[in-house]
Amino acid sequence: MRKHPGAMPSLGRRAFDLLTVTMLFVLLVHALHLPWWLSVALAVVAGGRWWQRRRGGGKVPASLRLPLLATLLAAVIGHYGTLFGREPGSAFAVGLLVLKLLEAEEPRDARVGIAFACFALMSALLFDQGLVASAVVSLGLIPALTTLCAVEDPEADQRRLVTQWKPVLFALLASVPLSVFAFLFVPRLSSPLWGTPDSGQAATGLSSRLSPGDMLDLMTDDTPALRIRFDGPPPANASLYFRAYTMQLFDGEAWTPGLRRTRRPPAQADYGPRITYHASLEPTHDRIVPLLDLPVAAPPDTELRADRTVLANRRIDDAVTFTAEAATRYRLEPTLDDGVRRDNLQLPAGTGPRARALAASWAERYGTDHAAIVRAALALFHADFSYTLAPEPLGRDRIDDFLFATRQGYCEHFASGFTFLMRAAGLPARVVTGYQGGFWNGRAGYLLVRRSDAHAWSEVWLDGRGWVRFDPTAAVRPERVDLGAAAAAEGAGGDTFGPAWLRALRNQWDVVNQWWSRGVIGFDSLRQQGLLRPFGVDHADVTDLAAVLATGCALLVAVALGWALLQRREGDALDAWMHRLERKLGRAGVVRRPGEGPKHFLARAARALPAQRNALERLSGLYLRSRYAHDVPPPESITEFGRNVRELKTRRVVK
């Protein structure tokens, strides 16, 4: 049966194939933050629909589409607990996009699907705005726009694919200047237009709760956390401790900060030489601010707490930069408050009886020589313990099981066990978490601290010296402090961070990421307002930016029109090849006369150039068929004619 004269034409095979590729590309971009089972299921649906249409099938009936839609809705709500928010919203949107394939049979369906696909591509930037992620999202526009070209071309199935994606690439490249200009001068809001709730998990991974084994995911995450530039030479790697949390309370299983005395003023400190540095902190979705130990003062919009940790006034949801001062040599709280002393001597009843007995023997042997007790504990760790990122699981009594049975682990195991021993021996002690070390990029002049540099150590209060840092991990494996986390893991027989050449490449590539973060992601309304300062406008308002934008757009349009006029040629691609043939024959002495048609011109050229007679006759026939046998010259004929023109070799006519 024939379709109604006013019915919409069906979607061609080429257009549907490209539409499927576009949907799968969007699914691939989102796959990293989608549940694996949802990604696999949607890929199967898209592949099944493509196979069904290849075999001549039409639109999938509503009796199947509606149950699939209900299943998608139930799966998203069942997994995330809600339909609203960044993760569930993007999962539902990608699912709807793939299900759109089931009813895509007309050009209108393809246009709607492509528009939705571009929106879904953009939503991927809510998860990652890095250079690589932005480039991948931009590449997704190529199949999307190529699909639109195929939809609008009734002869798309007969054309070569290259003839459809080349104009798309050209259009995207031509749009770059206008995009850059709009990025710079379209007035920006001081805050996002909308917000989406997130999972609430701190992006740093640093937590206010420490239990042996909890930091493993963080210590294998190579994502940048901090970038530091020093005024002067950087400190030695062994001095690079970045303080985040202090843990005073222990319940036998986990360490947590003491909350009873957080409102008292910052502890007194005497500082040695001070170091000034400039930090760029990646978004953490938390309020804690890791600072070089020991911070002298709190940066703007932050608060210096009693234990010399720093808390921001609001959650850090965007990259922030600040300048701070620190002293790597200091004396912290030389006089200890009785309440603080009690908090840092507290131990849960019934926990670690063997550890208590060992600590008591040290206390009896060394008496008031507290430094000797510390040395005895460090010697124990140095002699009998090993460093590994894959320790054996601990039993019910974590302290005794670690100290006397497994004797293997990483920083949080050592800091927890060491701090327990100090308290059992009568020395006030606490656990401190943050970052240690980093990669010094000498070319770019900054220290890169990754999340994998997360670390835990101990502080012990000694008479006359105050809180003193002791790192039992350094006693077990000095490479962790002197050379970094990757060196310690590599020496422990693990390949968590990959080969050395790959780590070096990632560290050098971070220079590009830093430029992107500062120049693109960090380009906010404040920096935009200072764009016109070199031209005498100290504070560009919306009116100034709009005037520059309008003027610049007019200039870009004028340049584009001028370029188009200069590039304009009479006729189409077939005529362009004919003009090239005329120039080639003209150099051989056969010039086309005014008013002479192509048939007579090429016949005269064949008589003048007997050696090329066959080639010219073939060119004449091919041109005449391409030009006059079709409404529009077929691309294949144009390509064949152009190839023959290129291959034609001529010699000048001897007169």
PAVOVEX-558829 format. One record per residue: x, y, z of N, C-alpha, C in turn. Coordinates in steps of 0.2 Angstrom, whole numbers, plus 2048, in hexadecimal, padded with zeros to 3 digits. Atoms other than C-alpha are relative to their C-alpha. Layout:
// PAVOVEX-558829
XYZXYZXYZ;...
This chain:
// PAVOVEX-558829
8047FA800800800800804806800;7FC7FA8008068117FC7FE805806;8017FC7FB80881E8097FB8067FE;8047FA8027FC82D80A8058067FD;7FB7FB80380383C7FF803804806;7FE7FB7FB80484780F8047FC806;7FC8047FA80D83981A807802800;7F97FE7FF81E83C8218047FA7FD;7FB80580382C8328178037FC806;7FC8047FB834824821807801801;7F97FF7FE8458258298047FB7FC;7FB80480485381F81D8047FB804;7FB8047FC85F811822806804802;7FA7FD7FE86E81C8227FE805806;8027FB7FB86482982D7FF7FC807;8018047FA85F81B8398067FE803;7F98027FD87081483B804805803;7FD7FA7FD87782583F7FD802806;8047FE7FA86982884B8027FB806;7FE8067FB86E817854807802803;7F97FE7FE88081C854800806805;8007FA7FC87C82D85C7FD7FE807;8038027FA87182586A8057FB804;7FB8047FC87F81886E806804802;7FA7FB7FE88C82686F7FE803806;8037FD7F988182F87C8007FB805;7FF8057FB88081F8858077FF803;7F98027FE89281C885803806804;7FD7FA7FC89682E88B7FD800807;8038007F988A82B89A8027F9804;7FF8077FD89081989D804800807;7FB8007FA89D81E8AB7FC801806;8047FE7FA88F8248B77F97FC800;8068048008818188B28017FA803;7FF8077FE87E8078BA8027FC7FA;7FD8048068877FA8AF7FA7FD7FD;8058048028777F08AE7FB8047FB;8057FC80486D7FF8A78048027F9;7FC7FF80687B80389A7FF7FA7FB;80080680487B7F18947F97FF7FD;8078018038687F08937FE8057FB;8027FB8058668008898047FF7FA;7FC8028068747FB87D7FD7FA7FD;80380680486B7EA87A7FA8037FD;8067FD80385B7F48778018047F9;7FF7FD8078637FF86A8037FC7FB;7FE80580586C7F18627FB7FC7FD;80680480285C7E78617FC8037FB;8047FC8058537F58598038017FA;7FD7FF8078607F884C8007F97FC;8018068038607E58487F97FF7FD;80780180284D7E58477FE8047FA;8027FC80684C7F383B8047FE7FA;7FC80380685A7EC8307FD7FA7FD;80480680384F7DD82E7F98027FD;8067FE8038417E88287FB802805;8057FF7FB8387EB8387FE807800;8037F97FF82E7FB83C800802807;8007FD7F982A80584B7FE7FA805;8028057FB8297FA85B7FA802803;8077FE7FE8177F9861800803807;8007FD7FA8128038707FF7FB806;8008057FB80E7F38798067FD803;7FA8017FD8207F087B804806802;7FD7FA7FE82680287C7FE802807;8037FE7FA81B80688B8037FC806;7FD8047FA8217F7896807802801;7F97FE7FF8337FC892801806803;8007F97FD83080E8977FF7FF808;8028017F98288088A78067FC804;7FA8047FD8377FC8AB805805801;7FB7FB7FF84380A8A87FF805806;8027FB7FA83A8168B48017FC807;7FF8047FA8398088C18077FE802;7F98027FF84B8038BF804806803;7FD7FA7FE8518158C17FE802807;8037FE7F98468198D18037FA804;7FE8057FB84B8088D8807800801;7F87FF7FF85E80B8D6802806804;7FE7FA7FD85F81D8DB7FB802806;8057FD7FB84F81F8E67FC8067FE;8047FA80284982E8DC8018017F9;7FF7FF8078478348CB8038077FF;7FE7FA80084E8458CF807801802;7F98007FF86084A8CF8057FF7FA;7FB8018068708498C48007F97FE;7FF8068028738378C47F97FC7FE;8078038038608308C37FE8047FA;8037FD80685B83E8B78047FF7FA;7FD80180686983B8AB7FF7F87FE;8018078028668288AC7F97FF7FC;80680180385482A8A88008047F9;8007FC80685783789A8047FB7FB;7FC80480586482B8917FB7FA7FF;80580580285781D8937FB8027FB;8067FD80584982788B8038017F9;7FD7FE80785582C87D8017F97FC;7FF8078038598198797F97FE7FE;80680280184781587A7FD8037FA;8037FD80684382286D8027FD7FA;7FE80480684C8178607FA7FB7FE;80580580183D80B8627FA8027FC;8057FD80483181785A8038047FA;7FD7FC80583D82084E7FF7FD7F9;80180380783681D83D7FF8067FB;8017FA80483482F836805805801;7FB7FB7FF83F83E8347FF804806;8017FC7FA8368478418027FC807;7FE8047FA83A83984E808801801;7F87FF80084D83B849801806802;7FF7FA7FE84C84D84B7FF801808;8018007F884584C85D8057FC803;7FB8047FD85183E861807804800;7FA7FD80186084885B800806805;8017FA7FC85A8588658017FD807;8008037F985884D8758077FD801;7F98027FF869845872805805801;7FB7FB7FF8728558717FF803808;8017FE7F986A85A8828037FB805;7FD8057FC86F849889808800800;7F97FF80188184C883802806805;7FF7FA7FC88185D88C8007FE807;8018027F987B85589C8067FC803;7FA8047FD88B84A89D805805803;7FB7FB7FD89585A8A17FE802807;8028007F988B85A8B28057FC804;7FB8057FC89784C8B78078017FF;7F97FF8018A78518AF8018057FB;7FF7FB8058AC8618A78088017FE;7F98008028BE85C8A48018017F8;7FE7FF8078C785F8937FE7FA7FC;8028068038C584D88E7F97FE7FF;8078018008B384B8937FD8057FB;8037FB8048AF85C88A8017FE7F8;7FE8018078B885687A7FC7FA7FE;8048068028AE84587A7F98027FF;8077FE80189E84E87C7FF8047FA;8007FC8068A285A86E8007FB7FA;8008058058A684A8637F97FD7FF;8068038018958448667FB8047FC;8047FC80488E85385C8017FD7F8;7FF80280789684B84C7FB7FB7FE;80580480288A83C84B7F9803800;8077FD7FF87B8468517FF8057FA;8027FC80687D8538438017FD7F9;8008058068828468367F97FD7FF;80780380087183E83A7FB8057FD;8057FB80286884E8378018017F8;7FF7FF8078718508267FD7FA7FC;80380680486C83E8217F8800800;80780080085A8418277FD8057FA;8037FB80485885181C8027FE7F8;7FE80280686084880D7FD7FA7FD;80480680285483D8038047FB7FD;7FB8058038638347FA8067FE804;7FB8027FB86D83180A8037F97FF;7FE80780086D81F8088057FE7F9;7FC8018068758207F6807804801;7FA7FC7FF88382C7FC8057FD804;7FA8027FB8948298047FF803806;8017FD7FA89482C816804806801;7FB7FA7FF8A38388157FD8067FD;8037FA80389884480A7FB803805;8057FD7FB88D84681A803802806;7FD7FE7FA8998478288058067FF;7FC7FB8028A585381F7FD807801;8037F97FF89986281F7FF801808;8018007F889685E832806803803;7FA7FE7FD8A88608368028077FE;7FE7F98028AA87082C7FB804804;8047FC7FC89B877835802801807;7FE7FF7F98A1873846806804801;7FA7FC8008B287A8427FF8077FF;8027F98028AA88A83B7FD803806;8047FD7FB8A088C84B805801806;7FC7FF7FA8AF88C857801807801;7FF7F97FE8B389F8567FA803803;8067FE7FD8A18A38597FF7FD807;8008037F98A1897868804803805;7FC7FD7FB8B089E8707FE807801;8027FA7FF8AA8AF86E7FA801805;8068007FB8998AB8768027FD807;7FE8027F98A28A2884803805804;7FD7FB7FD8AC8B18887FB806802;8037F97FF89F8BF8877F87FF801;8078017FE88D8B7889800801808;8007FF7F88898BE89B7FF7FA804;8018067FC88B8B18A87FD802807;8038007F98818AE8B88057FF805;7FB8017FA88A8AF8C97FF7F9803;8018077FD88289E8CD7FD7FC7FB;80380480587C8908C37F88017FF;8077FF80186A8918BB7FC7FB804;8038057FC8658818C48057FC803;7FC8047FD86C8758CF7FD7F9801;8038077FF86A8628D18037FD806;7FD8037FA86C8588E18047FB7FE;7FB80580287A84C8E18007FB806;8008067FC87E83C8EB802802807;7FE7FD7FA8858478F98077FD802;7F98037FF89683D8F98058057FE;7FB7FB8018A58488FB8047FE7FA;7FC8028068AF8488EB8077FF802;7FA8027FE8BF8488F48017F9803;8008067FD8BB8388FC803800808;7FE8007F98C383E90D7F9801804;8068017FC8B683A91A802802807;8007FE7F98B384092C8007F9804;8008077FC8B382D9318067FC7FD;7FA8048028C38229308007F9803;8008077FE8C280F9318057FC7FC;7FC8038048D080492B7FD7FC7FA;8038038068CC7FF9197FC8057FC;8047FC8048C180E9158038047FB;7FD7FC8048CD81890C8037FD7F9;7FD8048058D280B8FF7FD8037F9;8037FD8068C68128F18038077FE;7FD7FA8018CD8238F48078007FE;7F98008028DF81E8F38027FD7FA;7FF8028078DD8168E27FD8047FB;8047FB8048D48258DB8068057FE;7FB7FC8028E082F8D07FE8077FE;8037FA8028D583E8CE803806804;7FD7FB7FD8DD84F8D27FC803806;8047FD7FA8D88578E3803807801;7FD7FA7FF8E48658E58068027FB;7FA7FD8048F08708DB803806804;7FD7FB7FB8FD87A8E58068037FC;7FA7FC8039098888DF803804806;7FC7FD7FA91688E8EC8038067FE;7FB7FA80191E89F8EE8077FE802;7FA8027FF92F8988ED8017F87FF;7FF8078029368868EC7FB7FC805;8058047FC92A8788F28037FD805;7FD8047FB92D86F9028017F97FE;7FE80780193485E9037F97FC800;8068048009278508FF7FE7FD807;8018037F99298499117FC806804;8037FB7FC92285A9177F98027FD;8067FE80391385B90C7FA7FC803;8068037FC9058569187FA8057FF;8057FB8018F485E9147FA7FE805;8048027FB8E985E9237F88017FF;8077FF8028D685B9217FC7FE807;8038017FA8CF8529318047FD805;7FC8037FA8D584E9427FA7FB804;8048057FD8CD83E94A8017FF808;7FF8017F98CB83E95D7FC7FA803;8058057FD8BD8329618017F97FC;7FF8068028BF81F95F7FB7FB803;8058047FD8B18129618027F97FF;7FD8078018BC80295E7FF7FE7F9;8018028078B780294B8038067FC;7FF7FA8058B9814944802806805;7FE7F97FC8C18259497FC8057FD;8047FA8028B7835948802806803;7FE7FA7FD8BA84794C7FC801807;8047FE7F98B684D95E7FC8067FE;8057FA8018A785995D7FF804806;8017FC7FA8A785F96F803806801;7FC7FA7FF8B486C96E8028047FA;7FF7FD8068B387295C7FF808800;8027F98008AD883961806804804;7FA7FC7FD8BD88896B8048037FB;7FB7FD8058CA8939638057FC7FD;7FB8058028D788C9588067FF805;7FB8017FB8E58849628068047FE;7FB7FB8018F488F9658067FC7FC;7FB80380390388C95A8068057FF;7FA7FC8019158929588037FE7F9;7FE80280691B8929468078027FE;7FA7FF80392B89093D8008047FA;8007FC80692F89792C7F97FE7FC;80680180391F89A9228007FF7F9;80080180791A8949117FA8037FD;8067FD80390E89E9067FF7FB7F9;8028048069058938F87F98027FE;8067FE8038F78958EC7FD7F97FE;8038078018EB8868EB7FA8017FC;8078018048DD8818DF7FD7F9802;8048067FE8D18748E77FB7FE7FC;8068038048C68698DD7FA800804;8068017FC8B48688E17FF7FA804;8008067FC8B185D8F07F97FF803;8078007FE89E8608F48007FF808;7FF8007F98A4861906803807803;7FE7FA7FD8AA86F912807800802;7F98007FE8BB8699178058027FB;7FB7FD8048CA8729108077FD802;7FA8027FE8DA8689108068057FF;7FB7FB8008E98749148077FD802;7F98027FE8FC872915801800808;7FF8007F990086D927806804802;8067FE7FC9008789317FE8077FD;8027F98028F588692B801805805;7FF7FA7FB8F98979327F9803801;8077FD8008E789E92E7FC7FD7FB;8058038058D789A9258008057FA;8017FC8068D58A09137F9803801;8077FC8008C68AC90F7FB7FB7FF;8068048008B58A49128017F9803;7FF8077FC8BC89691D801802807;8008007F98BD89392F8067FC803;7FA8047FD8CD88D9397FD7FE807;8038037FA8C78819468057FF805;7FC8017FA8CE87C9578067FC7FF;7FB8058028D886E9508048027FA;7FD7FD8068DF8799427FE7FC7FA;8038028068D58719357FB8067FD;8047FB8038CB87C9297FA7FE7FD;8068028038B987C9247FD8067FC;8037FB8048B18869167F9802803;8067FD7FE8A28919197FA7FC7FD;80580380489888790C8037FA7FC;7FD80680489A8779028048027FA;7FB7FF8068A88778F57FD7FC7FA;80380380689E8738E58038027FA;7FD7FE8068A987C8D9808800802;7F97FF7FF8BC87D8D7801807803;7FE7FA7FD8C388A8E3807801800;7F87FF7FF8D48938E4800805806;7FF7FC7FB8DB89B8F3808801802;7F97FF7FE8EC8A18FB8007FF807;8008027F98F189A90B808800803;7FA8007FD90089A9178017FA805;7FF8067FC90788B920807800803;7F98017FD91688692B8017F8801;7FF8087FF91D8749298047FF807;7FD8017F992787793A7FC805804;8047FD7FC91C87C9488007FD807;8028037FA91787995A7F9802802;8077FF80090587695C7FD7FE807;8038017FA8FB87896C8057FD806;7FB8037FB90A8769797FC7FF807;8048017FA8FD8779877F97FD7FE;8068048028EF86A9867FB801805;8068007FC8DE86D98D7FE7F9803;8018067FD8D88609997FA7FC7FC;8058048048C885C98F8037FE7FA;7FD8028068D285B97F8057FA802;7FC8067FE8DE84F9887FC7FA801;8048067FF8D084498E7FD7FD7F9;8028038078C984397C8057FC7FC;7FB8038048D983E9758047FA804;7FE8067FD8DC8309827FB7FB800;8068057FF8CB8289818017FA7FB;8008068038CB81697C7F97FC801;8078047FF8BB80B97A8027FA805;7FF8057FB8BA7FE9888007F97FC;8008078038BE7EC9838047FF7FA;7FD8018078C77F0973808800801;7F88018008DA7EB9708037FE807;7FD8027FA8DE7E29808087FF7FF;7F98028018EF7DC9798048077FE;7FD7F98028F37EE972801804806;8007FD7FA8EF7F59838067FD804;7FB8037FB8FB7E998C8078027FD;7FA7FE8039097ED97F802807802;7FF7F87FF907800981801801808;7FF7FF7F99067FE9948087FE802;7F98027FF9177F49948058067FE;7FB7FA80291F80398A7FF806805;8007FB7FB91880F9978037FF806;7FC8027FA91F8059A58078017FF;7F980080193080499D8038077FF;7FD7F98019328169977FE805804;8037FB7FB92881F9A47FE8067FC;8027F98029278329A08048017F9;7FD7FF8079328309907FC7FE7FA;8058028059248319848038007F9;7FD80180792F8339758037F97FF;7FE8078009368229797FB7FB7FF;80680480192581B9797FE8007F9;8017FF8079228229688057FC7FC;7FB80480493281B9617FF7F9801;8018077FF92E80A9687FA7FE7FB;80580280491E80A95F8028007F8;7FD7FF80792681094E8047FA7FF;7FC8058019338039507FC7F97FF;8058068019257F59527FD8007F9;80380080691D7FB9428057FF7FA;7FA80180592E7FC9398027F97FF;7FD8068009337EB93D7FB7FA7FE;8048068009237E093D7FA8017FB;8067FE8049167E99318028017F8;7FF7FF8079147E991E7FB8057FD;8057FB80390C7F69127FD7FC7FA;8038038058FF7EF9067F98047FF;8067FD8018EF7F68FE7FB7FB800;8058058008E77E58FF8017FC806;7FF8047FA8E87E09117FA7FB802;8058047FE8DF7D29197FA803805;8057FD7FC8CE7D69218017FF808;7FF8007F88CE7DA9347FA7FC803;8058047FC8C57D09417FC805804;8057FC7FB8B97D694F804805803;7FB7FB7FC8C77DF9598058027FB;7FB7FE8058CF7E994B807802802;7F97FD7FE8DD7F09558047FA802;7FB8067FF8E47DF95C8017FC7FA;8008048068E07D694C8068037FB;7FC7FD8058EA7E3942807800803;7F97FF7FD8F97E594F8037F9801;7FD8067FE8FB7D39537FF7FA7FB;8028068048F47C89458028027F8;7FF7FF8078F37D09338078047FF;7FA7FB8019017DE9358018027F9;7FF7FE8078FE7E49247FA8057FF;8057FB8018F47F391D8038067FD;7FE7FA8028F68059187FF805805;7FF7FB7FB8F68169207FB800805;8058007FA8E58159298017FB805;7FF8067FC8E9804930806802805;7FA7FE7FB8FA80B9377FE806804;8027FA7FC8F381C93D7FC7FE805;8058027FB8E58139468037FC805;7FC8047FB8F080694E805804805;7FB7FC7FC8FD8129537FD805805;8047FB7FC8F181F95A7FD7FC806;8038047FA8E98119658067FF805;7FA8027FB8FA80C96C802806804;7FE7FA7FD8FE81E9707FC801806;8057FE7FB8EE82197A8017FA805;7FF8057FB8F0810983806801804;7FA7FF7FC901815988800807804;8017FA7FC8FA8259908028077FC;7FE7FB8038FF8319827FA8037FC;8067FD8048F183D97A8027FF7F9;7FF8018078F08389687FA8017FC;8067FF8048E583B9598027FE7F9;7FF8028078E38359477FF8077FB;8017FB8048E58429398007FE7F9;8018028078DF8409278018067FB;8007FA8058E284A9178047FD7FA;7FC8038058EF848909807801802;7F98007FF9018459098047FF7F9;7FC80080690E8498FB7FC8037FA;8037FE80690984B8E98068007FA;7FB80080591284D8D88028077FE;7FE7F980191C85D8D58028007F8;7FF7FF80791B8628C38058067FF;7FB7FB80192B86C8C07FF8047FA;8017FC8069268728AF7FB805801;8057FB7FF91687A8B4800803807;7FF7FD7FA91C87E8C67FA7FF805;8058017FA90E8778D18007F8802;8008077FD90B8688DC7F97FD7FF;8078038018FD85C8D77FF7FB805;8028057FB8F58538E57F97FC7FE;8068048028E98458E07FC7FD806;8038037FB8DC83C8EA8037FA802;7FC8067FE8E782D8EA806802805;7FB7FE7FB8F38378F57FD801807;8038007FA8E68369038047FC805;7FB8037FB8EF8319137FD801807;8017FF7F98ED82F9268067FF804;7FB8007FB8F98329347FE802807;8027FF7F98FA835946803806803;7FD7FA7FC8FD8449528007FE807;7FF8017F8904841964802806803;7FF7FA7FC90484E9718067FE805;7FA8017FB91584F97A801806804;7FE7FB7FC91A85A9888058057FD;7FC7FB80392286A9828018017F9;8008008079208669707F98017FD;8077FF80390D86696E7FE7FA7FC;80280580590585C9608057FE7FB;7FA8018049138539577FD7FA7FB;80280480590F84A9468057FA800;7FC8078019158379457FC7FC7FB;80380480691282D9358027F9801;7FE80880091281A9398017FD7F9;8008038079108179268078017FE;7FA7FF80292181F9248057FB803;7FB8057FD9298139307FF7F97FD;8018068049218049268038007F9;7FE7FF80792480B9158028077FF;7FE7F980192E81B9137FF8037FA;8017FD80692B81C9017F98037FF;8067FC800919821904800807802;8007F97FE91E83190C8068047FC;7FB7FD80492E8349027FF8017F9;80180080792982F8F17F98007FE;8077FF80291682F8F17FC7F9800;8058058009078238F18027FA7FB;7FF80580690B81B8E08067FC801;7FA8037FF91D8178E57FF7FA805;8018057FB91780E8F57FC7FA7FE;8058068039098048EC8047FC7FB;7FC8048059167FF8DE8057FC804;7FC8047FC9227F98EB7FD7FB804;8048067FC9157EF8F47FD7FB7FC;8028058049127E58E57FA8017FC;8067FE8039037EE8DE8018047FA;8007FC8068FF7F68CD7FA804800;8067FC7FF8F18018D48008067FB;8007FA8048F78108CB8038007F9;7FE8018078FD8098BB8088007FF;7F87FF80190F8098B3802807801;7FE7F97FF91A8178B78008057FA;8007FB80691A81E8A57F9803800;8077FE80190781F8A67FE805806;8017FB7FB9078288B78048077FE;7FD7FA8029148348B07FC8047FB;8047FD8059098378A17FA804803;8067FD7FD8FA83B8AC802806804;7FD7FA7FC9048478B78018067FB;7FE7FA80590A8518A77F98027FD;8077FE8038F88518A07FC804804;8047FC7FC8F28598AF8018077FF;7FF7F98028FA8698A97FA8037FC;8067FE8058ED86989B7FA801804;8068007FC8DF8658A7800806805;8007FA7FC8E48738B37FF8067FC;8027FB8058E487F8A47F98007FF;8078018028D387989F7FB802806;8037FF7FA8CD87A8B1800808802;7FF7F97FE8D388C8B47FD8047FB;8017FC8058D08938A37F87FF7FD;8078018038BF88B89E7FB7FF806;8058017FB8B68838AD800806805;8007FA7FB8BC8918B97FE8077FD;8017F98038B789F8AD7F9802803;8067FE7FD8A98A78B87FE8077FE;8037F980189F8B78B8806805802;7FB7FB7FE8AD8C08C28068017FB;7FA7FF8058BB8BC8B57FD8037FA;8037FD8068AF8C08A77FF808801;8017F97FF8AC8D18AF8078047FF;7F97FD8008BF8D48AE8038007F9;7FD8018078C18D089B8028067FD;7FF7F98048C08E2895804805804;7FC7FB7FC8CC8E98A28068027FC;7FB7FD8048DA8EA8957FE8067FC;8037FB8058CE8F688B7FD806804;8027FB7FC8CB90189A7F97FF804;8068017FC8BB8F98A18017FB805;7FE8047FA8BF8F38B27FB7FB802;8058057FD8AE8EB8B67FB8007FA;8048018068A58E58A67F97FD803;8078027FE8928E48A97FC7FD7FA;8048038058848DC89F8008047FA;8007FB8058838EB8948067FF7FB;7FA8008048958EB88F8017F97FD;7FF8078038968D888C7FB7FF7FA;8058018068868D98818038047FA;7FD7FC80688E8E78778057FD7FC;7FA80380389E8DE8747FE7F97FD;8038068048948CE8707FD8017FA;8047FE8078898D68638058027FB;7FB7FE8058988DF85B8047FA7FE;7FC8068028A38CF85B7FC7FB7FB;8048048048958C58547FF8037F9;8017FD8068928D18468068007FC;7FA8018038A48D18428017F97FD;7FF8078028A58BE8417FB7FE7FB;8058018068958BE8368038037FA;7FD7FD80689E8CA82A8067FD7FE;7FA8048028AE8C082A7FD7FA7FC;8028068038A48B08267FD8027F9;8037FE80789A8B98188058017FB;7FA7FE8048AA8C08118037FA7FD;7FD8068028B28AF8117FC7FC7FB;8048038058A38A78098008037F9;8007FC8078A38B47FB8067FE7FC;7FA8018038B58B17F88017F97FD;8008078018B389E7F87FB7FE7FB;8068028048A389E7ED8037FF7F9;7FF8018078A58967DC7FA7FF7FC;8068018048998957CE8007F87FF;8018078018918847CC8017FC806;7FF8057FB8938747D68067FD800;7F98038008A18687DA8027FD7F9;7FF80280789F8617C88038057FC;7FD7FA8048A28727C1807802802;7F97FF7FD8B18747CD8057FC7FD;7FB8048038B98657C68018017F8;8007FE8078B586B7B48058067FF;7FB7FB8018BE87B7B78077FE801;7F98027FF8CD8727BE8027FD7F9;7FE8038078CD8687AD8018057FB;7FE7FA8058CC8787A3807803801;7F97FD7FF8DB87F7AC8057FB7FE;7FB8058018E586F7AA8018007F8;8008008078E086F7978038067FD;7FD7FA8028E4881796808801800;7F88017FF8F687E79C8037FC7FA;7FE8048058F787278E7FF8037F9;8017FC8068F287F7817F97FF7FD;8078018028DF87A77F7FC804805;8047FB7FC8D58897857F98007FE;8078008028C28897867FE8077FE;8037F98038BA89677B7FA802803;8077FE7FE8AC8A17807FA7FD7FD;80680380389C89977E8007F97FE;7FF8078038A388877A7FE7FB806;8028057FC89A8797828057FB802;7FC8057FE8A286C78C8027FA7FB;7FF80680489F85E77F8058027FA;7FC7FE8058A7868771807802802;7FA7FE7FD8B586F77C8047F9801;7FC8067FF8BB85D7818017FC7FA;7FE8038078B985776F8068037FD;7FB7FD8038C48647698077FF804;7FA8027FC8D18607788027FA7FE;7FE8078018D084E7738048007F9;7FD8008068D5852761807804801;7FA7FD7FF8E385E7678057FC804;7FB8047FC8EA8517737FE7F97FF;8018078018EA84076B8017FB805;7FE8057FB8F38387797FB7FF805;8058007FA8E583C7857F98007FD;8068018038D78397797FB7FC803;8058057FC8CF82A7827FE803806;8027FD7F98D08337937FC8067FF;8057FA8018C884378C7F97FE7FE;8078038028BA8397847FC7FD806;8038037FA8B78307947FE805805;8027FB7FB8B784079E7FA8047FD;8057FD8038AB8487917F97FC801;8058047FF89F83A7927FD800808;8018007F98A08397A57FC807802;8027F97FE89D84C7A77F88017FD;8067FF80388E84C79B7FA7FC803;8058047FC88583D7A47FF803807;8017FD7F98888457B57FC806800;8037F98008828567B07F98007FD;8078008038738527A57FC7FA801;8048067FF86D8417AA7FD800806;8027FF7F98698467BC7FE807801;8027FA7FE8608547C4806803804;7FB7FE7FC86F8557D08067FB7FE;7FB80580288084D7CB8017FC806;7FF8057FA88283D7D6808801803;7F97FF7FD89183E7E28057FB7FD;7FC80580389882E7DB8038027F9;7FE7FD8068998367CA805805800;7FC7FA7FF8A18467D08077FD802;7FA8037FE8AE83B7D98047FD7FB;7FD8038068B28317CA8038057FB;7FE7FB8058B38407BF806804803;7FA7FD7FD8BF8497CB8067FC800;7FA8048008CA83A7CC8037FF7F9;7FD8008078CC8397B98038077FF;7FC7F98018D084C7B9807800803;7FA8007FC8DD8497C68057FC7FC;7FB8058038E583A7BC8028027F9;7FE7FE8078E58437AB807804800;7F97FD8028F78477A58008037F9;8007FD8068F88547988078037FE;7FA7FD80290685B78D7FF8067FB;8027FA80490786C7858007FE7F8;80180180890186C7728068047FD;7FA7FC8049108707667FC8027FA;8047FD80690987C7598068027FB;
